[in-house]
Amino acid sequence: MLVRKMDADTALPRGCEVLLLEDDAPLRRRLAAHLRGLGAQLSEAGTLAEARRLAADLRFDFALVDLHLPDGEALDLLRQRVFSENTGVVVMTAFGGVKKAVEAMRLGAGDYLTKPFEPDELPVAFLRCRAQRTAERREQHRAEGTAAGPDFFFGSGLAPLRARLEQILTAERRIEHGLPPVLIEGETGTGKSLLARWLHREGPRRVRPFIVINCAALPETLAESELFGHERGAFTDAKQARLGLFEAADGGTLFLDEIGTLAPATQAKVLTAVEDGTIRRLGGTKEIRIDVRLIAATNRPLVELVAAGSFREDLYHRLHLLQLALPPLRQRGGDLLALAEHLLERIAQRHRLNGVAITAEGANRLRAQPWPGNARELAHEIERAVIFGPGPHLDFAHLGAPAAAAAPDWRHPSWRLPEEGFTLESVVAELVAEALRETNHNVTAAARRLGVTREFLRYRLNTAPPPAPASSLAAPE
């Protein structure tokens, strides 16, 4: 039997939600009375089925579960991850089975009690759960910090961004609750998710959950349920209530990548969550309070989406309070090679290779590329060279020879201006049309020729199709 004495300051937080799973009715009543006396908001269950229903319907701070139940073992709840990351689980067993207790701990339980035990042991066991989970998250974030430190990420060319981030972190440490959201804008592959993780890891919520969702991957019909959860019967297949990601991230950080793809109705609920700190599940009437730090990201400027009518202006202004812009790789100058060296080191470690290095010719080839896919594309090309290259010295021959001459300098154009004049929009339209003709209408190749991303060129073609082949700019005679 585990013997613990309850210290004066080891009381349960007043109003915390506790699930009690015990099939022995008299014992359950005694435990329930003691837990309520400690200030817990209690939900009771006597079977695995009831526990699953309650765990889906409610968010628990702690769960006290008997291992052996009429319809199975509580280990199944741990294997199936029925409880959220924030729930501290204490298991009980009447058999003194150390083997089962050890397995429960391996599956995520924070402590165990052997029946019979003293009621005063309960709050100590719960608090041990919380302390263990905090330690695990601290170690996890320490490991993540060594994998991608800020020095590699920011480089010498992003000093203004680094200074802005330090201002944000200073404010966070001073005001941990009620923090405004952060909006990160940048092209695909510039490192928006990496920056979001860095912000979470360096902030005061580092030991709390960090939950990521790519909004572009959510079908419009499921986005609201995924983010805010749903009640049983809210729609045809809603056989059980379900927590949403806002509730799952309670106390921590929720990262909404590509927030600009959300439907207007879902944007309205996000605005309510940000402004009021409350959500309402799909099909529900109860307002649920949450404490979530929101970080949002987009690869298209939200101001453009607002102008197009596809993004709410009020949500944009709420998100834009703390805005960070990540420049594309082609604008980061000397940072490119430092980033390439860092990526190469990580890739070589993953493949357990030593002595791999970038040659001078390889460095020139890397500098000559426009990198429309940014850091993600750079990492893919480096890994391709590591895996398929002839040796440890990487010259990136598959990228082709470095450009022999500089790109045309449009400050000294070779065009003769037409007498009737022209507009800048017409020039851009004709350049797009010419790039498409030269690349046989290959959008990816045309975007590379123009030095823009494929997504930007597709957006341009959808909103402003190129003109007919006739040119309003005359070639020199």
Buried (B, 14 or more C-beta within 10 A) or exposed (E): EEEBEBEEEBEBBEEBBBBBBBBEEEBBEEBBEBBEEBBBBBBBBBBBEBBBBBBBBBBBBBBBBBBBBEEEBBBBBBEEEBBBBBBBBBBBBEEEBEEBBEBBBEBBBBBBBBBEBBBEBBBBBBBBBBEBBEEEBEEBBEEBBEEBEBEBBBBEBBEEBBEBBEEBBEBBEEEEEEBBBBBBBBBBBBBBBBBBBBBBBBBBBBBBBBBBBBBEEBEEEEBBBBBBBBBBEBEEEBEBBBBBBBBBBBBBBBBBBBBBBBBEEBBBBBBBBBEEBEBBBBBBEEEBEBBBBBBBBBBBBBEBBBEEEBBBEEBBEBBBEBBBEBBBBBEBEEBBBBBBBBBBEBBBEEEEEEEBEBEEBBBBBBBBBBBBBBBBBBBBBBBBBBEEBEEEBBBBEEBEEBEEEEEEEEEEEEBEEEEEEEEEEBBBBBBBBBBBEEBEEEBBBBBBBBEBBBBBBEBBBEEEEBEEEEBBBEEEE
